[in-house]
């Protein structure tokens, strides 16, 4: 039995394989601050999630439209 992809995994998969990944931005938790970078930059600096796990992603946007938001702790708006 295969597991179902989560919402974040679906968005990232679509961005990378069925859309233009340059249109996507990722905001992630870096210690006590939030850093926003392009999806491609995030994959580069995270070394494909080895250095920065997907669990630290807070927001994924495409062209200014928020596609994913993690509601947890002080990051909730």
Biopython code that builds the backbone (N, CA, C, O; Angstrom):
import numpy as np
from Bio.PDB.StructureBuilder import StructureBuilder

atoms = [
    (1, "UNK", "N", (0.841, -1.180, 0.000)),
    (1, "UNK", "CA", (0.000, 0.000, 0.000)),
    (1, "UNK", "C", (0.884, 1.241, 0.000)),
    (1, "UNK", "O", (1.811, 1.348, 0.803)),
    (2, "UNK", "N", (0.598, 2.174, -0.899)),
    (2, "UNK", "CA", (1.384, 3.395, -0.977)),
    (2, "UNK", "C", (0.754, 4.467, -0.096)),
    (2, "UNK", "O", (-0.460, 4.499, 0.107)),
    (3, "UNK", "N", (1.615, 5.345, 0.423)),
    (3, "UNK", "CA", (1.089, 6.404, 1.279)),
    (3, "UNK", "C", (0.676, 7.597, 0.417)),
    (3, "UNK", "O", (1.233, 7.832, -0.655)),
    (4, "UNK", "N", (-0.294, 8.331, 0.902)),
    (4, "UNK", "CA", (-0.796, 9.501, 0.214)),
    (4, "UNK", "C", (0.129, 10.687, 0.500)),
    (4, "UNK", "O", (0.575, 10.873, 1.633)),
    (5, "UNK", "N", (0.412, 11.483, -0.528)),
    (5, "UNK", "CA", (1.237, 12.672, -0.341)),
    (5, "UNK", "C", (0.490, 13.704, 0.482)),
    (5, "UNK", "O", (-0.727, 13.846, 0.369)),
    (6, "UNK", "N", (1.239, 14.426, 1.315)),
    (6, "UNK", "CA", (0.663, 15.535, 2.067)),
    (6, "UNK", "C", (0.531, 16.753, 1.174)),
    (6, "UNK", "O", (1.041, 16.765, 0.054)),
    (7, "UNK", "N", (-0.153, 17.780, 1.667)),
    (7, "UNK", "CA", (-0.389, 18.982, 0.866)),
    (7, "UNK", "C", (0.921, 19.651, 0.459)),
    (7, "UNK", "O", (1.083, 20.030, -0.701)),
    (8, "UNK", "N", (1.857, 19.802, 1.398)),
    (8, "UNK", "CA", (3.140, 20.432, 1.077)),
    (8, "UNK", "C", (3.883, 19.632, 0.019)),
    (8, "UNK", "O", (4.407, 20.205, -0.936)),
    (9, "UNK", "N", (3.931, 18.335, 0.175)),
    (9, "UNK", "CA", (4.618, 17.465, -0.783)),
    (9, "UNK", "C", (3.982, 17.561, -2.171)),
    (9, "UNK", "O", (4.690, 17.558, -3.178)),
    (10, "UNK", "N", (2.665, 17.644, -2.228)),
    (10, "UNK", "CA", (1.956, 17.779, -3.515)),
    (10, "UNK", "C", (2.322, 19.103, -4.191)),
    (10, "UNK", "O", (2.590, 19.133, -5.392)),
    (11, "UNK", "N", (2.333, 20.191, -3.426)),
    (11, "UNK", "CA", (2.642, 21.511, -3.989)),
    (11, "UNK", "C", (4.067, 21.541, -4.526)),
    (11, "UNK", "O", (4.301, 22.021, -5.636)),
    (12, "UNK", "N", (5.026, 21.030, -3.745)),
    (12, "UNK", "CA", (6.428, 21.041, -4.182)),
    (12, "UNK", "C", (6.632, 20.146, -5.397)),
    (12, "UNK", "O", (7.385, 20.502, -6.303)),
    (13, "UNK", "N", (5.980, 19.003, -5.430)),
    (13, "UNK", "CA", (6.090, 18.091, -6.561)),
    (13, "UNK", "C", (5.541, 18.748, -7.823)),
    (13, "UNK", "O", (6.167, 18.681, -8.881)),
    (14, "UNK", "N", (4.375, 19.381, -7.718)),
    (14, "UNK", "CA", (3.779, 20.059, -8.869)),
    (14, "UNK", "C", (4.686, 21.185, -9.352)),
    (14, "UNK", "O", (4.897, 21.351, -10.553)),
    (15, "UNK", "N", (5.222, 21.959, -8.404)),
    (15, "UNK", "CA", (6.091, 23.085, -8.753)),
    (15, "UNK", "C", (7.321, 22.617, -9.524)),
    (15, "UNK", "O", (7.730, 23.250, -10.498)),
    (16, "UNK", "N", (7.899, 21.522, -9.090)),
    (16, "UNK", "CA", (9.145, 21.048, -9.700)),
    (16, "UNK", "C", (8.943, 20.292, -11.015)),
    (16, "UNK", "O", (9.786, 20.369, -11.910)),
    (17, "UNK", "N", (7.843, 19.571, -11.134)),
    (17, "UNK", "CA", (7.700, 18.667, -12.279)),
    (17, "UNK", "C", (6.591, 19.028, -13.258)),
    (17, "UNK", "O", (6.572, 18.505, -14.372)),
    (18, "UNK", "N", (5.660, 19.912, -12.871)),
    (18, "UNK", "CA", (4.546, 20.224, -13.770)),
    (18, "UNK", "C", (4.334, 21.721, -13.942)),
    (18, "UNK", "O", (3.384, 22.134, -14.607)),
    (19, "UNK", "N", (5.194, 22.535, -13.360)),
    (19, "UNK", "CA", (5.031, 23.983, -13.414)),
    (19, "UNK", "C", (6.411, 24.627, -13.501)),
    (19, "UNK", "O", (7.417, 23.932, -13.645)),
    (20, "UNK", "N", (6.457, 25.932, -13.415)),
    (20, "UNK", "CA", (7.718, 26.673, -13.432)),
    (20, "UNK", "C", (8.148, 26.923, -11.988)),
    (20, "UNK", "O", (7.549, 27.764, -11.317)),
    (21, "UNK", "N", (9.167, 26.220, -11.488)),
    (21, "UNK", "CA", (9.575, 26.370, -10.085)),
    (21, "UNK", "C", (10.104, 27.764, -9.748)),
    (21, "UNK", "O", (10.196, 28.120, -8.573)),
    (22, "UNK", "N", (10.449, 28.554, -10.760)),
    (22, "UNK", "CA", (10.946, 29.908, -10.506)),
    (22, "UNK", "C", (9.851, 30.842, -10.014)),
    (22, "UNK", "O", (10.144, 31.928, -9.514)),
    (23, "UNK", "N", (8.592, 30.436, -10.150)),
    (23, "UNK", "CA", (7.474, 31.257, -9.703)),
    (23, "UNK", "C", (7.155, 31.076, -8.224)),
    (23, "UNK", "O", (6.330, 31.808, -7.678)),
    (24, "UNK", "N", (7.794, 30.114, -7.569)),
    (24, "UNK", "CA", (7.468, 29.744, -6.195)),
    (24, "UNK", "C", (8.482, 30.314, -5.206)),
    (24, "UNK", "O", (9.680, 30.363, -5.482)),
    (25, "UNK", "N", (7.975, 30.745, -4.045)),
    (25, "UNK", "CA", (8.842, 31.165, -2.947)),
    (25, "UNK", "C", (8.524, 30.325, -1.714)),
    (25, "UNK", "O", (7.401, 29.858, -1.526)),
    (26, "UNK", "N", (9.545, 30.151, -0.886)),
    (26, "UNK", "CA", (9.427, 29.357, 0.333)),
    (26, "UNK", "C", (9.876, 30.215, 1.507)),
    (26, "UNK", "O", (10.934, 30.842, 1.454)),
    (27, "UNK", "N", (9.080, 30.243, 2.556)),
    (27, "UNK", "CA", (9.478, 30.882, 3.815)),
    (27, "UNK", "C", (9.710, 29.766, 4.819)),
    (27, "UNK", "O", (8.851, 28.905, 5.010)),
    (28, "UNK", "N", (10.863, 29.783, 5.453)),
    (28, "UNK", "CA", (11.188, 28.720, 6.403)),
    (28, "UNK", "C", (11.772, 29.306, 7.680)),
    (28, "UNK", "O", (12.311, 30.413, 7.688)),
    (29, "UNK", "N", (11.655, 28.549, 8.746)),
    (29, "UNK", "CA", (12.156, 28.944, 10.060)),
    (29, "UNK", "C", (13.653, 28.690, 10.126)),
    (29, "UNK", "O", (14.119, 27.582, 9.859)),
    (30, "UNK", "N", (14.406, 29.732, 10.487)),
    (30, "UNK", "CA", (15.850, 29.624, 10.665)),
    (30, "UNK", "C", (16.169, 30.181, 12.046)),
    (30, "UNK", "O", (16.338, 31.389, 12.214)),
    (31, "UNK", "N", (16.250, 29.301, 13.023)),
    (31, "UNK", "CA", (16.378, 29.681, 14.424)),
    (31, "UNK", "C", (15.188, 30.544, 14.815)),
    (31, "UNK", "O", (14.056, 30.061, 14.764)),
    (32, "UNK", "N", (15.394, 31.805, 15.204)),
    (32, "UNK", "CA", (14.292, 32.654, 15.654)),
    (32, "UNK", "C", (13.763, 33.581, 14.561)),
    (32, "UNK", "O", (12.925, 34.437, 14.841)),
    (33, "UNK", "N", (14.227, 33.430, 13.339)),
    (33, "UNK", "CA", (13.752, 34.292, 12.256)),
    (33, "UNK", "C", (13.117, 33.448, 11.151)),
    (33, "UNK", "O", (13.214, 32.221, 11.136)),
    (34, "UNK", "N", (12.468, 34.153, 10.234)),
    (34, "UNK", "CA", (11.861, 33.513, 9.073)),
    (34, "UNK", "C", (12.573, 34.051, 7.842)),
    (34, "UNK", "O", (12.728, 35.261, 7.683)),
    (35, "UNK", "N", (13.007, 33.140, 6.971)),
    (35, "UNK", "CA", (13.737, 33.500, 5.763)),
    (35, "UNK", "C", (12.870, 33.153, 4.558)),
    (35, "UNK", "O", (12.290, 32.068, 4.500)),
    (36, "UNK", "N", (12.779, 34.069, 3.598)),
    (36, "UNK", "CA", (12.027, 33.828, 2.373)),
    (36, "UNK", "C", (12.985, 33.783, 1.192)),
    (36, "UNK", "O", (13.757, 34.718, 0.975)),
    (37, "UNK", "N", (12.936, 32.698, 0.432)),
    (37, "UNK", "CA", (13.785, 32.511, -0.738)),
    (37, "UNK", "C", (12.967, 31.840, -1.841)),
    (37, "UNK", "O", (11.860, 31.359, -1.596)),
    (38, "UNK", "N", (13.513, 31.812, -3.049)),
    (38, "UNK", "CA", (12.848, 31.097, -4.132)),
    (38, "UNK", "C", (12.906, 29.592, -3.848)),
    (38, "UNK", "O", (13.762, 29.130, -3.094)),
    (39, "UNK", "N", (12.010, 28.851, -4.446)),
    (39, "UNK", "CA", (11.994, 27.401, -4.251)),
    (39, "UNK", "C", (13.311, 26.774, -4.682)),
    (39, "UNK", "O", (13.853, 25.926, -3.973)),
    (40, "UNK", "N", (13.828, 27.176, -5.825)),
    (40, "UNK", "CA", (15.092, 26.608, -6.305)),
    (40, "UNK", "C", (16.248, 26.931, -5.371)),
    (40, "UNK", "O", (17.123, 26.093, -5.150)),
    (41, "UNK", "N", (16.256, 28.149, -4.818)),
    (41, "UNK", "CA", (17.300, 28.529, -3.851)),
    (41, "UNK", "C", (17.156, 27.698, -2.580)),
    (41, "UNK", "O", (18.152, 27.246, -2.016)),
    (42, "UNK", "N", (15.918, 27.495, -2.128)),
    (42, "UNK", "CA", (15.691, 26.684, -0.937)),
    (42, "UNK", "C", (16.226, 25.264, -1.137)),
    (42, "UNK", "O", (16.890, 24.720, -0.255)),
    (43, "UNK", "N", (15.941, 24.673, -2.278)),
    (43, "UNK", "CA", (16.413, 23.305, -2.541)),
    (43, "UNK", "C", (17.940, 23.254, -2.560)),
    (43, "UNK", "O", (18.544, 22.277, -2.119)),
    (44, "UNK", "N", (18.549, 24.312, -3.072)),
    (44, "UNK", "CA", (20.016, 24.369, -3.116)),
    (44, "UNK", "C", (20.609, 24.482, -1.715)),
    (44, "UNK", "O", (21.503, 23.712, -1.362)),
    (45, "UNK", "N", (20.122, 25.437, -0.907)),
    (45, "UNK", "CA", (20.710, 25.634, 0.420)),
    (45, "UNK", "C", (20.316, 24.536, 1.399)),
    (45, "UNK", "O", (21.044, 24.259, 2.352)),
    (46, "UNK", "N", (19.174, 23.915, 1.167)),
    (46, "UNK", "CA", (18.753, 22.825, 2.057)),
    (46, "UNK", "C", (19.348, 21.489, 1.631)),
    (46, "UNK", "O", (19.167, 20.473, 2.302)),
    (47, "UNK", "N", (20.060, 21.505, 0.509)),
    (47, "UNK", "CA", (20.640, 20.277, -0.062)),
    (47, "UNK", "C", (19.565, 19.199, -0.170)),
    (47, "UNK", "O", (19.708, 18.085, 0.333)),
    (48, "UNK", "N", (18.467, 19.585, -0.858)),
    (48, "UNK", "CA", (17.308, 18.698, -1.062)),
    (48, "UNK", "C", (16.776, 18.137, 0.249)),
    (48, "UNK", "O", (16.549, 16.934, 0.379)),
    (49, "UNK", "N", (16.581, 19.021, 1.215)),
    (49, "UNK", "CA", (15.985, 18.733, 2.525)),
    (49, "UNK", "C", (16.917, 18.001, 3.484)),
    (49, "UNK", "O", (16.462, 17.555, 4.537)),
    (50, "UNK", "N", (18.193, 17.860, 3.166)),
    (50, "UNK", "CA", (19.136, 17.219, 4.091)),
    (50, "UNK", "C", (19.556, 18.167, 5.214)),
    (50, "UNK", "O", (19.669, 17.747, 6.365)),
    (51, "UNK", "N", (19.788, 19.432, 4.891)),
    (51, "UNK", "CA", (20.247, 20.410, 5.874)),
    (51, "UNK", "C", (19.063, 21.114, 6.545)),
    (51, "UNK", "O", (19.064, 21.329, 7.757)),
    (52, "UNK", "N", (18.055, 21.469, 5.744)),
    (52, "UNK", "CA", (16.848, 22.115, 6.258)),
    (52, "UNK", "C", (15.674, 21.197, 5.908)),
    (52, "UNK", "O", (15.318, 21.074, 4.736)),
    (53, "UNK", "N", (15.075, 20.558, 6.900)),
    (53, "UNK", "CA", (13.971, 19.637, 6.611)),
    (53, "UNK", "C", (12.688, 20.376, 6.214)),
    (53, "UNK", "O", (12.500, 21.543, 6.559)),
    (54, "UNK", "N", (11.832, 19.697, 5.504)),
    (54, "UNK", "CA", (10.557, 20.278, 5.071)),
    (54, "UNK", "C", (9.700, 20.715, 6.248)),
    (54, "UNK", "O", (8.841, 21.583, 6.093)),
    (55, "UNK", "N", (9.914, 20.135, 7.414)),
    (55, "UNK", "CA", (9.126, 20.497, 8.596)),
    (55, "UNK", "C", (9.370, 21.938, 9.037)),
    (55, "UNK", "O", (8.583, 22.474, 9.817)),
    (56, "UNK", "N", (10.438, 22.583, 8.560)),
    (56, "UNK", "CA", (10.714, 23.982, 8.906)),
    (56, "UNK", "C", (10.109, 24.962, 7.911)),
    (56, "UNK", "O", (10.227, 26.175, 8.087)),
    (57, "UNK", "N", (9.458, 24.446, 6.861)),
    (57, "UNK", "CA", (8.784, 25.317, 5.898)),
    (57, "UNK", "C", (7.501, 25.836, 6.531)),
    (57, "UNK", "O", (6.703, 25.071, 7.072)),
    (58, "UNK", "N", (7.319, 27.154, 6.454)),
    (58, "UNK", "CA", (6.145, 27.791, 7.040)),
    (58, "UNK", "C", (5.134, 28.169, 5.960)),
    (58, "UNK", "O", (3.936, 27.934, 6.115)),
    (59, "UNK", "N", (5.625, 28.761, 4.857)),
    (59, "UNK", "CA", (4.741, 29.230, 3.793)),
    (59, "UNK", "C", (5.354, 28.892, 2.433)),
    (59, "UNK", "O", (6.564, 28.999, 2.238)),
    (60, "UNK", "N", (4.490, 28.482, 1.496)),
    (60, "UNK", "CA", (4.877, 28.338, 0.097)),
    (60, "UNK", "C", (3.903, 29.189, -0.709)),
    (60, "UNK", "O", (2.687, 29.057, -0.571)),
    (61, "UNK", "N", (4.453, 30.069, -1.557)),
    (61, "UNK", "CA", (3.638, 30.962, -2.374)),
    (61, "UNK", "C", (4.016, 30.836, -3.837)),
    (61, "UNK", "O", (5.134, 30.458, -4.184)),
    (62, "UNK", "N", (3.055, 31.163, -4.681)),
    (62, "UNK", "CA", (3.306, 31.217, -6.124)),
    (62, "UNK", "C", (2.761, 32.539, -6.622)),
    (62, "UNK", "O", (1.559, 32.792, -6.542)),
    (63, "UNK", "N", (3.645, 33.385, -7.138)),
    (63, "UNK", "CA", (3.223, 34.677, -7.664)),
    (63, "UNK", "C", (2.452, 35.514, -6.671)),
    (63, "UNK", "O", (1.509, 36.206, -7.054)),
    (64, "UNK", "N", (2.827, 35.471, -5.405)),
    (64, "UNK", "CA", (2.170, 36.256, -4.378)),
    (64, "UNK", "C", (0.951, 35.590, -3.752)),
    (64, "UNK", "O", (0.413, 36.086, -2.762)),
    (65, "UNK", "N", (0.512, 34.466, -4.324)),
    (65, "UNK", "CA", (-0.633, 33.751, -3.755)),
    (65, "UNK", "C", (-0.139, 32.636, -2.844)),
    (65, "UNK", "O", (0.643, 31.781, -3.261)),
    (66, "UNK", "N", (-0.597, 32.651, -1.609)),
    (66, "UNK", "CA", (-0.201, 31.645, -0.629)),
    (66, "UNK", "C", (-0.867, 30.304, -0.942)),
    (66, "UNK", "O", (-2.093, 30.210, -1.006)),
    (67, "UNK", "N", (-0.046, 29.269, -1.135)),
    (67, "UNK", "CA", (-0.563, 27.936, -1.446)),
    (67, "UNK", "C", (-0.548, 27.017, -0.233)),
    (67, "UNK", "O", (-1.354, 26.092, -0.132)),
    (68, "UNK", "N", (0.375, 27.278, 0.685)),
    (68, "UNK", "CA", (0.535, 26.436, 1.867)),
    (68, "UNK", "C", (0.958, 27.312, 3.032)),
    (68, "UNK", "O", (1.797, 28.198, 2.871)),
    (69, "UNK", "N", (0.384, 27.073, 4.206)),
    (69, "UNK", "CA", (0.811, 27.741, 5.436)),
    (69, "UNK", "C", (0.739, 26.727, 6.567)),
    (69, "UNK", "O", (-0.255, 26.022, 6.740)),
    (70, "UNK", "N", (1.803, 26.676, 7.315)),
    (70, "UNK", "CA", (1.871, 25.798, 8.477)),
    (70, "UNK", "C", (1.358, 26.581, 9.679)),
    (70, "UNK", "O", (1.935, 27.606, 10.042)),
    (71, "UNK", "N", (0.302, 26.117, 10.286)),
    (71, "UNK", "CA", (-0.267, 26.797, 11.454)),
    (71, "UNK", "C", (0.265, 26.147, 12.713)),
    (71, "UNK", "O", (-0.242, 25.121, 13.167)),
    (72, "UNK", "N", (1.298, 26.762, 13.270)),
    (72, "UNK", "CA", (1.887, 26.220, 14.484)),
    (72, "UNK", "C", (2.632, 27.314, 15.226)),
    (72, "UNK", "O", (3.343, 28.109, 14.611)),
    (73, "UNK", "N", (2.479, 27.360, 16.519)),
    (73, "UNK", "CA", (3.259, 28.287, 17.350)),
    (73, "UNK", "C", (3.023, 29.741, 17.022)),
    (73, "UNK", "O", (1.895, 30.146, 16.742)),
    (74, "UNK", "N", (4.090, 30.535, 17.056)),
    (74, "UNK", "CA", (3.993, 31.985, 16.878)),
    (74, "UNK", "C", (3.903, 32.401, 15.427)),
    (74, "UNK", "O", (3.830, 33.599, 15.154)),
    (75, "UNK", "N", (3.903, 31.483, 14.487)),
    (75, "UNK", "CA", (3.906, 31.819, 13.075)),
    (75, "UNK", "C", (2.507, 31.961, 12.506)),
    (75, "UNK", "O", (2.348, 32.284, 11.329)),
    (76, "UNK", "N", (1.504, 31.727, 13.313)),
    (76, "UNK", "CA", (0.131, 31.824, 12.840)),
    (76, "UNK", "C", (-0.288, 33.288, 12.766)),
    (76, "UNK", "O", (-0.064, 34.055, 13.703)),
    (77, "UNK", "N", (-0.891, 33.667, 11.655)),
    (77, "UNK", "CA", (-1.379, 35.049, 11.473)),
    (77, "UNK", "C", (-2.865, 35.118, 11.695)),
    (77, "UNK", "O", (-3.456, 36.192, 11.588)),
]
sb = StructureBuilder()
sb.init_structure("model")
sb.init_model(0)
sb.init_chain("A")
sb.init_seg("    ")
for serial, (resi, resn, name, xyz) in enumerate(atoms, 1):
    if name == "N":
        sb.init_residue(resn, " ", resi, " ")
    sb.init_atom(name, np.array(xyz, "f"), 0.0, 1.0, " ", f" {name:<3s}", serial, name[0])
structure = sb.get_structure()
